Amino acid sequence: MIKNKKNFSILKSMKKNNTYLADYEFDLGDVIKSLWREKILVLSISIICGLAGYFYASFQPQEFKSEIKFKKPPVQLFEPYFDKLYTPPNNKIYSTNIVEEFIAVFNSNFLSLDNLQTFTKESREFDNFKGYLQSRNISAKKYFGDNISEVKEKNSTISNKYFLVFSKELDGDIFLNNYAEFIKKKTVFEIKKILQTSIENKIANLEFALEKAKLVNLEDPIFKTLSHQMINESQDLLYKGSKILSHEIIYFNRLLIKLENEQFDFNIILDKPLITPVKKASNLKYFALGIVLALFLSIVIIFFKDNLRNN
């Protein structure tokens, strides 16, 4: 008895599912018949949407891509500073720290949207581009945030490549070249502040050691006591007498003056910016998307028309 009830329940469920399938097939067939019945409407909407997509693609502004290569600063630029201020990490040359610091600061400044906006605002060139941004109420941050990028290089002479996608309203090659020089000046200023702080700290340490040397009338370097035990004092006091300390203080003060006039002048750009057109989506692609949209709109319109007719 229970088994018969179970079989009856299964048959009932299958009948119900078959009814749903029949309704679905009927609805699908009804949709196809409706589309055929309204073929003139469907064809009209398809032509309109397809052409709209085609012309939308045609009138999309042409964009271009500019590439610039940033050259690593030569080691020789920092020679007056690195031999006294830095110790060689992992047996590398002394200048490694300063060069890497320069590259890191330059890269951070170059990709800063605030710097891009400031440069765009302060530059006396690119009036056409500024007008373009104002007419569309687009900030420089928004424009460049979507269009500037970098690729790190493993080349021995190249640090990074930077890419800018721009519209015809911007002279992208000139902009990128001038912006690189702008960032170079900003980076040089910041590196000079870092070196200045290092030199001033060095001078302060030497002056402190000199005062301690004067207290014990230490004119000549002392390495060991009579008992051959190391003197428990600072390293500067152990290995340098007051005359040597005074000489080094004079040296670093002169280095500080030299730093004030230092420009770290070198060509930041390896090659002139390279410009290539950005490939746009094909007109046929947008035409096909328009046809798909037209089919969807046709089904919606026919559905509402049938409902209104039935009501």
N, C-alpha and C positions, 0 to 999 in steps of 0.2 A: 504493500500500500504506500509506504514511504517512498519506495523507489519510483512508483508511478507518479507520485506528486512531484518528485524531483525532475522526472523527465518532462512532465507537463510544464513545470516552471522554466526549463531550458527551452522548450519549444515556444513558449510564450515570449521569452526574451529574444529568441532568434527572429520571431515574427515582428517584434517591436523594432529590432535593428534593421530588418529588411524594409520596414515601413519608412524608417529614417533615410535609408539609402535610396529608396524610391523617390522620396520627397526631394532629396538632394539632386538626383539625376533629373528630376522634373524641373527643379529650379535652374539647374545649369543649362538644360535644354531651352528653358524659357528665356534665359539671358541671351543665349546665342540667337534665338529667334527674334528677340527684341532688337539686338544689335543689327541683325540683317534687315529688319523692318525699318529701322532708323538709319540705314546705311548712308543716306545723304547727310544726316546730322553728324554721324561718326566721321565720315570723310571730310566734312567741312572743318570740324574741330581738329582733326589730325593734320590737315594742311596748315591751319592757323598756328597750332602749337609747334609743328615741325619747322615752319619758316621762322617762327619767333626764336626757337633755339638756334637755328642756323645763323640768323642775323645777330643774335646776342653774342655768339662766338666771333662773328666777323668784326664786331665793333669793340671787342675787348682790347684795351690798350696794349701795345707791344711793350714787353719788358726786356731788359738787358741784364746781364750779369758781369760784374767787374771783379777781377781777382788781383790781389796784391800780395807780394811776398816780403815778409819782414826779415831783414838780414841781422844776424847776431852781431852785437857790437864787438869790435876787435879788442883783444886783451890789452893791447898797448895803451889804450885810452886810460886805463886805471892803474898803470904801473906806478905813478908817484904815490898812490894811496894804499895799494893792497899789501906791499911788502912789510909795512909797519902795523897795519891794522888788522890783518887777518892771518890766521894760521892755516896751513894746507890741510884740508880734510881728506883722509884716505889717500895721502900721498899725491893729491892733485895739485895743480899749480895754485898759487896764492889767490889769483884773481877770480877763481871759480865762483866764490860766494857773491862777489859784486856783479859779475856778468849775469849770473842766474837771477839775482835780485832785480837787475835792470829789466831782464826779459819778463819776469813775473809782474813787475809794476806796469810795464808797457802794455802787456796783454790785458791786464785788469782795466787799465785806463781806456784802451782801444774799444773794448766791448761794453763800456759803461754807457747806458742810454742817456744819463745826465750829461756826460761829456759830448755826446752826439748832438743833443739838444742845444747845449751851450755854444758849440762850434757853429751850428746852423744859424743860431740867433746872432752871434757876434760877427760872423763872416759878412763881408761887404759884397761878396759875390752871390751867385745863385738866387737872384731876386725872382726869376721865373719860377723856381722851385718853391720858394717861400710863398709866393702868390698861389701856387697850386695847393699847398697845404692849407692855407687860409680859406680858399674857396670851398674846400671840402671839409673844413673844420676838423682836420687831422693834425694831431700833435706830432712833433718830430720823434718823440719817444715811441709813439704807436707805429709810425711809418718804419723806423729803423728796427724796432723790436721784432717785426715780422720779416725783415729783409736782410739782416746782417748775421754772419756766422763765421766760424773759424775751423781750421783743420790743422792739428799739430803735425809738424814734420820731424823726421828723424835724420834729416840731412845735417851735415856738419856745419854748413854755413847758413842754412835757413832755420829760423825758429818756428814761425807759423805762417800759414796762408790765411788771408781774410777774404771773405766773399760778400759782395753787396749786390742785391737785386734791386733795380731801380727802373722807374718809368722814364719816358722820353723828356719829361720836364726837368730832369736832373742830369747835369753833366757828370756822370758817375765816375769816370776816370780822373777828372780834375778834382772832384770832391774827395775821392778816396786818397789821392796823392796829398792834397792840402791837409786833410784830416790827419793823415799819418805824421806830417810835420808838426801839426798842432799837438798831437799826443806825445811826440818826441820831446818837445819843449817842456810839456807838463811833467813827463817822466824824468827828464834831466833835473828839473827843479826838485822833485821829490827825492831823487837819488842823492842830490847834493845835500839835502836836509839830513838824510840818513848818515852820509859820510861826515857831515859837520858834527852831528851828535857823537859819532864814534871818536872823532879827533878831540872834541871837547872833553869827553870822558877820559881819553888817554892822557890829556894834559892834566886833568884833575888828579888822576892817579899818580902821575909823575911828581906833581907839586906836593902831594901828600907824602910820597916817599922821600922827597928832597928835604922836607921839614924834619922827618925822622933822622935822616942822614946828618943834618946839621946839629941835631941834639947830641950826637955822639962824635961830632967832628970827623965824620967819615968822608975823607977826600978820595981815598983809593978803594978799589973794589976789594972786598973781603970774602973769602970762600969758606974758610974753616977756622975754628978756634985752635988754641994750642993743644987741646986734648983731641983734636981731629974730629970734633962733633960739629954738625951743621948749626949755624946760628939760627935761633928760632925767631926769625923776623920775616917780613914780606920778601917776595922774590926780587923786587926792584932794589931793596936795601941789601940783599945778599950779594947780588952780582954787579951792582953799579954804585960807584961813589958819587958824591955831591957834584963833582965837576961834570961827570958823564950825564947825570940827571939834568943838570942845568942846560947842557948842550942839547939834549933831546927835547926839553921844553921849548927852547928857541926854535928847533927844527919844526916841531909840530905847530907852533904859532905861525911860522912862515907858511907851512902847508895849509893852514886854515885860511890865510890871506890868498894863497894861490887858488884855493877851492872857490872863493867868492867870484873869481873871474873865469872859472872853468866853464867851457861850453860843451865838452864832450862831442865835438863836431865830427860827425861821420854820416855817410849816406845810409839812411834807415831802410831804403827800399832797394831790393835786389834788381828788380826789373820794373819797367813802366807797367801800370795796370793794364791787364788784358781784358778786353770786352768781347762778350759773345751774346747773341740773341737767345732769350729763353724760349724754348719750344712751347707753343700754345696748344691747348686741346683742339682737335680737329673739328671743323664745322659739322662734318657728318656725325660725329659723336653726339653733339648737342642736338642735331636734327633727330637722331634716333631716340634720345631722351625725351624730346618733345612729342614724338609719336606715342611713346609709352604713357606719358602723362595724359595725352589726348584720349587714349583708350580708357584710362581710369575715370577721367571726367565724363566721358560718354556713358559709361555704366551708371555713374551717379545720377546724371541728368535723366537717363531713361528710367531709372528706378523711381525717381520722384514723379516723373510724368505718368508712369503706370499707376502709382499710388493715388495721384490726383484723379486719374481717369476712373479708377475703381470706386473711389469715394463719391 
